[in-house]
Amino acid sequence: MKKEDIPLRTSQKLMYLLFFWGVFTLVMANGYKENGYTRKYREAWKFMKIGFSISVALLILVVAVFY
C-alpha cells in the first residue's frame, strides 16, 4: 500500500471526531499532508467537520428544548 493511500485508524477517527476544536488535532491533520499522507489528511478533516456538525446540531437541539 502506498503512503498516500493509508487510512486513519479507528482510534484516530474517534480523536478527530471528539477533539475537532483542538490546536493539536489541527497541527496533526496538516502534518499528514506535509508528510505525504493525503488520505489521512482528507479523512482527518472529514471527521473534524462531522464532529463540528454534530456539536452544532446538539447545541441547537438543547437551545430549542430548554428555551
HELIX and SHEET records of a PDB file:
HELIX    1   1 LYS A    3  ASP A    5  5                                   3    
HELIX    2   2 THR A   10  LEU A   18  1                                   9    
HELIX    3   3 VAL A   23  GLU A   34  1                                  12    
HELIX    4   4 THR A   38  PHE A   66  1                                  29    
END                                                                             
